[in-house]
Amino acid sequence: MELTKIDEFMRSRGFTKAIGPIFSEWEFVKDEILLPDRKEGSGNGTVHIYLLEDNMTIFRQCFSEYIKAFSKDPKESEDLCPHVAHFVMTSNVLTVAGFAYMHYKCDANMFNYENFVHKVMRNDDDGMIAFESLFKFTTENRPYFKKFDKEVFGKIIRYVFVPRKTAYKIYLYSDDDFKNFATFWLIGQIPDSTFIVDTPPQAEVKAINNVKTDNQEKEQQPVSTPEDVKQRFIAFIVSTGLPLKTAKAYAGNVKNMIPIAQKMLDGQEHPSPFTITNIGELKRINEALWANEEVSKWNVEKHHRASAAFRMYIKMFQAESSDITEVPNESKPKVAHVMDFTLTKDEEEQKESYMKFLREERGMVPMSITNYANLLYKKLSPLICDYYNSDFRNVYAVKDLKALIKIDDEIWDIPEINAADESTKGKLSASFQRYRDFVESNLSDDELFSIAFGDDNEDEAEEENIVKLEIGKKYQYAQYLPLYSVRAACGAFANEKEVETEGWVDVSTSGIRAKENMFIVHAKGNSMEPSIHNNDLCVFQKYEGGELESNIVLTQLITHDIEYGGMYTIKKFHVEKSLDENGNLYNSRIELLSNNPLYDPIILTEKDADDVKVVGVFVGVIRGLSKDSGSIVDDDISQDTHGDNKKRKNKIKTLSVEYPDGRVVQNANATTTYLEVIKNSFPDLIIDIDFTTPVISRERIPDFPNHPRAQTLIDGGFYVSTNFSSKDKAMILKKISDELGLGLKISLVDK
């Protein structure tokens, strides 16, 4: 039915303003509104319909008085629950009632159709049937319709609902004064008689019916048409815990965006991927698409919607393959990671404790508590997995304060995570900060002191370390390249072995464009100076054939004793060619040359051909990179005491603050200085302070400070996080000093 027609019906009942859909997609009926003998779960419970939390903006607009009262005191708000009128067309009810009657095989004991029609017609009002309910929140802050009209809804509407076959759409309206509200229902049903409907809707029910649970027998889904496969994919997404709306969006992205990406690759038109069910072919397409620079850039501009959906499509077949094949648990292959929101018992307890902390220690209202708790593991956790650490499970699995501080220090500089935080108006970072506070509250004073003022040398070593042990899967080979030992790299790229990485290195600022077949190794020795120094991070591209003359290469040797334990070397490749007896060129002599004249070349003749294997071709060196997490690092050039070769060293700076009376505060760690100055210099500004984060009164400095992570409003003040560089800490102290006329001299000095 067209929305214009629905608008016309609702205007005839005095509801002139169309506010928006509550369910714009078909929502299948659930146990909460089914008749007791039709329920698939246990227990009868109360009759209600859960509403989408995505519509909270609409609900706040319409039911603001009730929602404000509920946020203050749920019990006191009971008398303010809004009444909502509901309308459905009489012909709609009679049509789906006929399908329900057929479903129960025309058995009057199950469905007395004659009596039902009489009830419908007695309640008909000019082609419409009306009933009422209340709009409420559950104790878990979920919006729902409850206390439906027992006569009309209970004895008419509920009787047309058939489990897993009946669905509805609901649209919300108001009157001119925005005081009275009503909904219009569209009720649909998929009949049992297949001649009445086309195959696709029936296939949708079939797919939904066969979603596997732990208590159901698992069976392979048949593949017949692309529409069948699409519905199977939607059911798979739903089974991971995502809502039906999201599942349909994933399916649409696979169907529409992947052919566009394929056309960008080869200029050809391609059918829907739902026509392809061979997992090998799907993997080949996936690898080719995102290895292409143009396609990869387009995908980033589309917020990775295409790649995320297509990889999930591949995961469906991987999961089904794992389900179908009988494999002992100890040898069952790992299925590709699918982010789900199932918490372990320990994680659930951690979540409950966190919510209790927000309620009792922070005094937050129930709705905000639920929102903060859900943001952490439904929104932030998948983002951390995608863009920071591919092995990350969820926030509630992290109970170590040092680990949380490290995560907090690094994730907000990631564009995708920062954008998500901005879209929630800072609630994402605020919820994580509260979780840090919660974990910190469970530590002893000695533990807190150790974390806040611990081993500075350990902190400095971490600051200078540019290798990350884990990164988000979406940054692998896009911004970061894997670091291997030379032995491992040769094993992986020359001998096709599975090897462990030592970490991941950011190459985005080096001018090197990351690719799938690139890797990084540490150089050893000084034979390639001045081009390559000892311990430099060298980027190589896997050698797959072609001319090597004058290229620097990583080679694996069998018979020569060189820097890497007798088997591996980085050298410049030079070849001398000769003619054989048939006049064909062949490599008669290969020289592996050092740039340092103090080293002799490695000579390989024709008889040594089987003893050498070129693993990779040199791309460049990563230099001058540093992870800034509390200090400023300057790239300085100094003379090597062993010769004219130049090498880099890192100069660490810390914070120094001089008071007007000449007193100076300067610690080895910039954070220690920062906190000491805030505590001692303007205590009247401090609302609250712990070992890591002070709160500055916004009444004294209302527009301070101009930094996203320092603008989180709490308890009448601003959190001023310690998770900035030394330069940012200096800026914040200078801002306060200038605003209040404290006359502090703030500078960055060498440690």
ABEGO torsion letter per residue (X at the ends): XBAAAAAAAAAAAGBABBAEBABABBBBBBAAABBAAABABBEAEBBBBBBBAAAAAAAAAAAAAAAAAAAABAAAAAAABBBBBBBBBAAAAAAAAAAAAAAAGGBAAABBAAAAAAAAAAABBGGBBBBBBBBBBBAAGBBBBBGBBAAAAAAAAAAABBBGABBBBBBBBBBAAGABBBBBBBBBBBBABAAABBAAAAAAAAAAAABBBAABBBBBBBBABAAAAAAAAAAAAAAAGBBAAAAAAAAAAAAAAAAAAAAAAAGBBBBBAAABABAAAAAAAAAAAAABAAAAAAAAAAGGAAAAAAAAAAAAAAAAAAAABBBBAAABBBBBBBBBABBBAAAAAAAAAAAAAAAAAAGBBAAAAAAAAAAAAAAAAAAAAAAABAABABAAABABAAAAAAAAAAAAABAAAAAAAAAAGGAAAAAAAAAAAAAAAABBAAAAAAAAABBAAAAAAAAABABBABBBAAABGAABBBBBBAAAAAAAAAAGBBBBBAEBBBAAAAGBBBBAABBBBBBBEAAAOAABBBGBBBBBBBBAEEBABGBBBBBBBAABBBAAGGABBBBBBBBBBBBBAAGBBBBABBBBBBABAABBBBBBBAAAAAABBBABBBAEBBBGBBBBBGBBBBBBBBBBAAEABBBBBBBBBBBBBBBAAGBBBBBABAAAAAAAAAAAABAAABABBBAABBBBBAAABAAOBBBAAAABBBGGBBBBBABBBAAAAAAAAAAAAAAAGAGBBBBBBBX
